[in-house]
Amino acid sequence: MTVSKRVIDPSGSVVLLTACSAGLYVAAFYTMNNLTMLRAGGILFLFGLMIVPLAIAVILVYALLHLGGRAGLKGWAVALMISTFLLFMLRPSLLDFELVDRYFRVFTPERSVVANTLFILLPSLLLAFVFRRRLKEYAAILGVMTLAALAMGGGKVSREPGANADRLGATLGQVTLAEKPNIYFILADAYASLAYMREHAIDVSGFTDFLSENGFSLYDDTYSNYQPTTSALPAMLNMEHHYYRLTGHNVEFSEVDKASRRIIGGDNNVSNILRRNGYSIQYIHNGTYLLLQGCSADSCFPEIDGLAGARIILSHIFRQDLLSDEDKSWETTTVEAMSARISSLLNEAGNEPRFQYIHAFKPGHPPNAKGRCDESVELGRYADRVQMANHFLNEQIRQIVERDPAAVIVLAGDHGPFISNGCASNAYIDNAADYRDRAGALMAIRWPRSYDGRYDGRISTGVNLFRYVLASLAESPLPLVETAAADDVFVRGGRKIFKVVEQGEPLARPQPAGER
């Protein structure tokens, strides 16, 4: 008697369901982890791009095998395609796990195309072997994973800024400016404090001499209150703390909680005060990354469309060793295009004073290596990028001062370079040098001509930077000065939040943030 092996021939509906489940999970995973980077059009685009091509490819292979009389291979082929797709698309996130990263480095220390292939191929074959005859179970598992991703992401969404922001906004609404010079806010990403530069022998003397010659007051050991940029800038532009939305001992923070990109994009106390005083608000950014939830300024550069966030997510998925350096960018514009836009706006005549916010992505920080970078190498690279940033800043400041001699210019960094502790941007830190690496930020101000130096001793963190600049122009500085926020600095240490600077002074030991 001959015993034949049982061959399960999955139906087309099961195959389509499995393919759609795989695409749906990946789309849900990236969407719910990047809600502040996506608007409605971008969400639909991402879901469609993840689901439709995969479903078409799987059905096409299924049909070809069916017509070719190879029914026994259909389960294998579908399971292998699904598994390969999942591992490839999730690769950037999977590599954040230490165990997965170690597995990856078994094949090669360099993240090459060969290593990428081996990283995906072996687990894909294993998954295909397990689920080749269990596509219904595979679809069910992927469905549960999709629901979990949606639930976890949805749990991050909470209320808009609360009563404190409303109270502060009402108080600052009383501010009337006696002087209305044009104000330029130039932010250089990850440009560390002058104290940090001196401590690490990075020569910026030519740049600081240039600033002094052009009327800037320089501040030495200064800090951002939060990190990264999407946490630092809301505190700076709203002139208030958000404590990473701390409530008791809950330290979970999502950009959604504080609507970071909405605040950065123009809905903030600084812009609101200036609008009420007749200013035109102009934004010139090095890319769309910080403006993905829209730009409410009167003039925005570059222009932002609803798909920008989805393209950034896709560039993150494909970037390492799979794309050219040009394709790895976060939709950046060139510095030449930025300079041309700045120059064009300077040439425009108008009756309104202007507030111009210029954001450059240099010098920038190294990719988050999670404690595995060569610090001396990265420090050298950072020093080179600082010189490049100085050249750009020199050129912009020079043309502003030449064409607008009465200009008030606020020059700042948003956080430190994140090089210490092997480039781990959220490692626990416990000394002043590491505080500066994480949160040290450049601050220099070209004050109005009438300024008498009264606030110089108060400039220490970003949260009050604009408070004192606007106070120097106000008819009455009291609404600004009397609501001054604490010059405290908070950093992540693993999954906890610590205060490392209190009222501008570094603490000997970090203080858990719940002990306020």
HUFEN-V539323 format. One record per residue. N is the residue number from 0. RES is the residue in one small letter. PSI is psi in whole degrees, 0 to 359 (none if undefined). NEAR is the number of other C-alpha atoms within 10 Angstrom. Layout:
N,RES,PSI,NEAR / N,RES,PSI,NEAR
This chain:
0,m,133,3 / 1,t,128,4 / 2,v,115,5 / 3,s,147,6 / 4,k,141,6 / 5,r,120,7 / 6,v,120,11 / 7,i,119,14 / 8,d,100,15 / 9,p,141,19 / 10,s,161,12 / 11,g,326,13 / 12,s,323,11 / 13,v,319,16 / 14,v,315,23 / 15,l,319,19 / 16,l,318,17 / 17,t,316,26 / 18,a,314,30 / 19,c,324,23 / 20,s,319,24 / 21,a,312,27 / 22,g,322,27 / 23,l,320,23 / 24,y,313,24 / 25,v,317,23 / 26,a,317,24 / 27,a,319,24 / 28,f,309,20 / 29,y,326,23 / 30,t,311,24 / 31,m,343,21 / 32,n,355,16 / 33,n,40,18 / 34,l,326,20 / 35,t,354,22 / 36,m,358,28 / 37,l,136,24 / 38,r,178,19 / 39,a,315,11 / 40,g,320,14 / 41,g,323,20 / 42,i,313,23 / 43,l,319,15 / 44,f,315,17 / 45,l,316,25 / 46,f,315,19 / 47,g,319,15 / 48,l,326,15 / 49,m,327,21 / 50,i,308,19 / 51,v,307,14 / 52,p,321,14 / 53,l,314,20 / 54,a,317,20 / 55,i,315,14 / 56,a,317,14 / 57,v,315,23 / 58,i,322,18 / 59,l,312,12 / 60,v,318,15 / 61,y,314,24 / 62,a,318,15 / 63,l,318,13 / 64,l,323,16 / 65,h,314,15 / 66,l,330,10 / 67,g,3,9 / 68,g,24,11 / 69,r,57,12 / 70,a,327,18 / 71,g,341,17 / 72,l,351,16 / 73,k,317,25 / 74,g,316,24 / 75,w,309,19 / 76,a,315,17 / 77,v,312,25 / 78,a,321,28 / 79,l,317,23 / 80,m,316,19 / 81,i,314,25 / 82,s,319,23 / 83,t,317,21 / 84,f,312,20 / 85,l,311,17 / 86,l,323,18 / 87,f,313,19 / 88,m,329,20 / 89,l,358,15 / 90,r,312,18 / 91,p,323,15 / 92,s,323,13 / 93,l,326,14 / 94,l,350,14 / 95,d,342,13 / 96,f,130,11 / 97,e,315,11 / 98,l,318,10 / 99,v,320,14 / 100,d,321,13 / 101,r,319,12 / 102,y,317,12 / 103,f,317,19 / 104,r,354,13 / 105,v,324,11 / 106,f,320,15 / 107,t,141,13 / 108,p,340,10 / 109,e,141,12 / 110,r,73,15 / 111,s,174,14 / 112,v,321,12 / 113,v,315,12 / 114,a,320,18 / 115,n,318,19 / 116,t,313,12 / 117,l,324,16 / 118,f,322,22 / 119,i,322,18 / 120,l,310,17 / 121,l,310,12 / 122,p,327,15 / 123,s,317,22 / 124,l,320,17 / 125,l,313,14 / 126,l,320,18 / 127,a,320,24 / 128,f,318,15 / 129,v,319,14 / 130,f,11,19 / 131,r,330,23 / 132,r,12,19 / 133,r,49,17 / 134,l,328,23 / 135,k,316,16 / 136,e,320,13 / 137,y,314,24 / 138,a,320,21 / 139,a,316,15 / 140,i,315,14 / 141,l,325,21 / 142,g,316,19 / 143,v,318,13 / 144,m,322,19 / 145,t,314,21 / 146,l,320,15 / 147,a,319,15 / 148,a,318,21 / 149,l,320,19 / 150,a,316,13 / 151,m,319,14 / 152,g,318,20 / 153,g,330,13 / 154,g,344,11 / 155,k,339,17 / 156,v,123,16 / 157,s,191,12 / 158,r,164,10 / 159,e,172,11 / 160,p,138,15 / 161,g,203,10 / 162,a,327,9 / 163,n,319,12 / 164,a,320,18 / 165,d,318,11 / 166,r,315,11 / 167,l,318,17 / 168,g,321,18 / 169,a,319,12 / 170,t,315,13 / 171,l,344,19 / 172,g,345,16 / 173,q,352,14 / 174,v,125,22 / 175,t,130,20 / 176,l,130,20 / 177,a,326,13 / 178,e,144,14 / 179,k,62,21 / 180,p,163,20 / 181,n,138,19 / 182,i,130,24 / 183,y,124,21 / 184,f,111,18 / 185,i,117,21 / 186,l,125,23 / 187,a,116,26 / 188,d,127,24 / 189,a,26,32 / 190,y,112,30 / 191,a,170,31 / 192,s,161,29 / 193,l,328,25 / 194,a,320,18 / 195,y,315,25 / 196,m,317,21 / 197,r,318,13 / 198,e,329,11 / 199,h,17,13 / 200,a,37,10 / 201,i,115,17 / 202,d,111,14 / 203,v,21,16 / 204,s,322,12 / 205,g,321,10 / 206,f,314,16 / 207,t,325,17 / 208,d,317,11 / 209,f,317,15 / 210,l,314,21 / 211,s,319,14 / 212,e,336,10 / 213,n,21,14 / 214,g,15,17 / 215,f,143,20 / 216,s,131,17 / 217,l,140,17 / 218,y,138,19 / 219,d,285,18 / 220,d,75,20 / 221,t,159,27 / 222,y,153,33 / 223,s,151,36 / 224,n,336,35 / 225,y,168,30 / 226,q,151,23 / 227,p,203,21 / 228,t,317,17 / 229,t,348,21 / 230,s,326,26 / 231,a,315,24 / 232,l,321,26 / 233,p,321,26 / 234,a,320,25 / 235,m,314,25 / 236,l,336,23 / 237,n,348,25 / 238,m,40,25 / 239,e,158,22 / 240,h,150,23 / 241,h,351,20 / 242,y,33,21 / 243,y,31,24 / 244,r,38,16 / 245,l,133,14 / 246,t,108,10 / 247,g,236,10 / 248,h,10,12 / 249,n,114,13 / 250,v,11,17 / 251,e,135,14 / 252,f,134,14 / 253,s,146,22 / 254,e,330,19 / 255,v,322,19 / 256,d,321,18 / 257,k,6,22 / 258,a,49,22 / 259,s,311,25 / 260,r,333,24 / 261,r,319,21 / 262,i,312,25 / 263,i,325,27 / 264,g,3,22 / 265,g,347,23 / 266,d,75,20 / 267,n,166,21 / 268,n,323,24 / 269,v,308,19 / 270,s,321,23 / 271,n,317,17 / 272,i,314,19 / 273,l,322,22 / 274,r,315,17 / 275,r,340,14 / 276,n,18,18 / 277,g,13,14 / 278,y,147,22 / 279,s,133,20 / 280,i,123,22 / 281,q,130,23 / 282,y,132,22 / 283,i,108,23 / 284,h,158,26 / 285,n,353,21 / 286,g,180,22 / 287,t,353,25 / 288,y,316,18 / 289,l,356,23 / 290,l,23,27 / 291,l,340,24 / 292,q,14,25 / 293,g,161,22 / 294,c,116,24 / 295,s,11,19 / 296,a,167,19 / 297,d,332,13 / 298,s,128,15 / 299,c,132,20 / 300,f,131,21 / 301,p,168,20 / 302,e,146,14 / 303,i,131,17 / 304,d,169,14 / 305,g,348,18 / 306,l,359,19 / 307,a,317,23 / 308,g,319,30 / 309,a,321,25 / 310,r,325,18 / 311,i,317,18 / 312,i,316,18 / 313,l,322,15 / 314,s,327,18 / 315,h,321,18 / 316,i,320,18 / 317,f,356,16 / 318,r,309,17 / 319,q,113,16 / 320,d,9,15 / 321,l,343,15 / 322,l,162,11 / 323,s,165,10 / 324,d,324,10 / 325,e,326,10 / 326,d,350,14 / 327,k,354,19 / 328,s,159,14 / 329,w,65,19 / 330,e,47,18 / 331,t,151,17 / 332,t,161,17 / 333,t,156,13 / 334,v,331,15 / 335,e,320,10 / 336,a,321,14 / 337,m,313,22 / 338,s,320,16 / 339,a,321,13 / 340,r,318,16 / 341,i,314,20 / 342,s,319,15 / 343,s,317,10 / 344,l,326,15 / 345,l,329,16 / 346,n,345,10 / 347,e,127,7 / 348,a,145,7 / 349,g,156,10 / 350,n,342,8 / 351,e,141,14 / 352,p,157,17 / 353,r,146,23 / 354,f,114,23 / 355,q,119,24 / 356,y,112,20 / 357,i,121,21 / 358,h,116,20 / 359,a,140,24 / 360,f,13,19 / 361,k,150,23 / 362,p,341,23 / 363,g,173,22 / 364,h,161,22 / 365,p,158,18 / 366,p,147,12 / 367,n,102,16 / 368,a,0,16 / 369,k,45,16 / 370,g,18,16 / 371,r,14,11 / 372,c,164,18 / 373,d,107,14 / 374,e,320,16 / 375,s,321,12 / 376,v,314,10 / 377,e,325,19 / 378,l,319,19 / 379,g,319,13 / 380,r,319,14 / 381,y,317,22 / 382,a,321,18 / 383,d,319,14 / 384,r,329,17 / 385,v,317,23 / 386,q,322,18 / 387,m,317,13 / 388,a,319,20 / 389,n,320,20 / 390,h,314,12 / 391,f,314,19 / 392,l,318,19 / 393,n,312,14 / 394,e,317,11 / 395,q,317,18 / 396,i,320,18 / 397,r,314,15 / 398,q,330,15 / 399,i,312,19 / 400,v,321,15 / 401,e,320,10 / 402,r,343,12 / 403,d,73,13 / 404,p,335,13 / 405,a,9,17 / 406,a,140,21 / 407,v,128,24 / 408,i,125,25 / 409,v,117,21 / 410,l,126,21 / 411,a,158,26 / 412,g,167,32 / 413,d,347,31 / 414,h,182,33 / 415,g,186,28 / 416,p,351,28 / 417,f,50,32 / 418,i,327,26 / 419,s,164,23 / 420,n,40,20 / 421,g,34,18 / 422,c,29,24 / 423,a,108,21 / 424,s,355,27 / 425,n,25,21 / 426,a,156,21 / 427,y,134,17 / 428,i,150,21 / 429,d,25,16 / 430,n,161,13 / 431,a,324,18 / 432,a,318,16 / 433,d,328,20 / 434,y,316,24 / 435,r,323,28 / 436,d,321,25 / 437,r,317,31 / 438,a,355,33 / 439,g,131,34 / 440,a,137,32 / 441,l,139,31 / 442,m,125,29 / 443,a,139,24 / 444,i,133,23 / 445,r,97,22 / 446,w,165,22 / 447,p,157,20 / 448,r,333,13 / 449,s,357,9 / 450,y,137,12 / 451,d,11,10 / 452,g,7,10 / 453,r,338,9 / 454,y,2,14 / 455,d,319,13 / 456,g,353,8 / 457,r,350,14 / 458,i,108,25 / 459,s,330,24 / 460,t,164,27 / 461,g,333,30 / 462,v,332,28 / 463,n,6,26 / 464,l,307,22 / 465,f,335,20 / 466,r,315,27 / 467,y,328,19 / 468,v,314,23 / 469,l,325,23 / 470,a,327,20 / 471,s,347,24 / 472,l,349,20 / 473,a,152,18 / 474,e,316,13 / 475,s,118,15 / 476,p,354,18 / 477,l,314,14 / 478,p,330,18 / 479,l,311,24 / 480,v,320,15 / 481,e,343,9 / 482,t,18,15 / 483,a,133,16 / 484,a,160,17 / 485,a,134,15 / 486,d,64,21 / 487,d,149,23 / 488,v,133,28 / 489,f,140,24 / 490,v,159,29 / 491,r,142,23 / 492,g,92,17 / 493,g,234,13 / 494,r,10,10 / 495,k,164,17 / 496,i,136,24 / 497,f,145,21 / 498,k,130,23 / 499,v,344,29 / 500,v,133,24 / 501,e,122,15 / 502,q,44,14 / 503,g,354,19 / 504,e,126,15 / 505,p,137,20 / 506,l,148,17 / 507,a,323,11 / 508,r,140,14 / 509,p,145,22 / 510,q,123,17 / 511,p,134,17 / 512,a,335,21 / 513,g,350,16 / 514,e,30,9 / 515,r,none,7
